[in-house]
Amino acid sequence: RTLPLSIWISVSAIVLLYLLTLLGYYCVLPASIITSSEIIGVEFGQAVIGRAGSILMPLFIAMSTFGAALSSMATSFELVVLAAETGQLPPL
């Protein structure tokens, strides 16, 4: 009963965070940098914090990517275990 509600809340929160991130980029950076740069997150960090921002933002982006990869691996593992427990995988 609470699972559908938690899915809606979490997906809505992620979409909101994504939109707020984009809004932050557009409010801080000029359009010329947004269209020409391949590292918008680093440019944003440098514009907001300075030199430390250009060092911290790649680290934050890497940690976010690593966390997403770990959660994806954990989820796919759980799907295989659940399929094996319910007999949906062929025997070896």
C-alpha positions as CSV (number, residue, x, y, z in Angstrom):
1,R,0.0,0.0,0.0
2,T,2.8,2.4,0.8
3,L,5.0,1.3,-2.1
4,P,3.2,3.1,-4.9
5,L,3.1,6.3,-2.7
6,S,6.8,6.0,-2.0
7,I,7.5,5.5,-5.7
8,W,5.5,8.6,-6.7
9,I,7.2,10.7,-4.0
10,S,10.7,9.6,-4.9
11,V,10.3,10.0,-8.6
12,S,8.7,13.5,-8.0
13,A,11.6,14.4,-5.7
14,I,14.2,13.4,-8.3
15,V,12.5,15.3,-11.1
16,L,12.2,18.4,-8.9
17,L,15.9,18.1,-8.0
18,Y,16.8,17.8,-11.7
19,L,14.7,20.8,-12.6
20,L,16.2,22.9,-9.8
21,T,19.7,21.9,-10.9
22,L,19.0,23.1,-14.4
23,L,17.4,26.3,-13.1
24,G,20.5,26.9,-11.0
25,Y,22.7,26.4,-14.1
26,Y,20.6,28.9,-16.1
27,C,20.5,31.5,-13.4
28,V,24.2,31.5,-12.7
29,L,25.9,30.8,-16.1
30,P,25.5,32.8,-19.2
31,A,24.0,31.2,-22.3
32,S,27.3,31.2,-24.2
33,I,29.0,29.0,-21.6
34,I,26.0,26.6,-21.4
35,T,25.9,26.1,-25.1
36,S,29.7,25.8,-25.6
37,S,30.9,23.9,-22.5
38,E,31.0,20.2,-22.2
39,I,31.5,20.4,-18.4
40,I,28.6,22.6,-17.2
41,G,28.7,21.2,-13.7
42,V,32.4,22.3,-13.3
43,E,31.7,25.7,-14.8
44,F,28.8,26.1,-12.3
45,G,30.9,25.1,-9.4
46,Q,33.6,27.5,-10.4
47,A,31.1,30.3,-10.9
48,V,29.5,29.8,-7.5
49,I,32.5,28.7,-5.2
50,G,35.5,29.6,-7.2
51,R,38.6,27.4,-7.7
52,A,37.4,25.0,-5.0
53,G,34.2,24.5,-6.9
54,S,36.0,23.4,-10.0
55,I,37.7,20.7,-7.9
56,L,34.7,19.7,-5.8
57,M,32.0,19.5,-8.5
58,P,33.8,16.6,-10.4
59,L,34.1,14.8,-7.2
60,F,30.4,15.2,-6.4
61,I,29.5,14.1,-9.9
62,A,31.7,11.1,-9.7
63,M,30.2,10.1,-6.3
64,S,26.7,10.5,-7.7
65,T,27.5,8.3,-10.7
66,F,29.2,5.7,-8.5
67,G,26.1,5.6,-6.2
68,A,23.7,5.2,-9.1
69,A,25.8,2.3,-10.4
70,L,25.9,0.6,-7.0
71,S,22.2,0.9,-6.6
72,S,21.6,-0.4,-10.1
73,M,23.8,-3.4,-9.4
74,A,22.0,-4.1,-6.1
75,T,18.6,-3.9,-7.7
76,S,19.5,-6.2,-10.6
77,F,21.0,-8.7,-8.1
78,E,17.8,-8.7,-6.1
79,L,15.8,-9.3,-9.2
80,V,17.8,-12.4,-10.0
81,V,17.5,-13.7,-6.5
82,L,13.7,-13.1,-6.5
83,A,13.4,-14.9,-9.9
84,A,15.4,-17.8,-8.5
85,E,13.3,-18.0,-5.3
86,T,10.0,-18.1,-7.3
87,G,11.2,-20.7,-9.7
88,Q,11.3,-18.4,-12.8
89,L,14.9,-19.3,-13.7
90,P,15.7,-22.6,-15.5
91,P,17.6,-25.2,-13.4
92,L,21.3,-25.6,-14.0
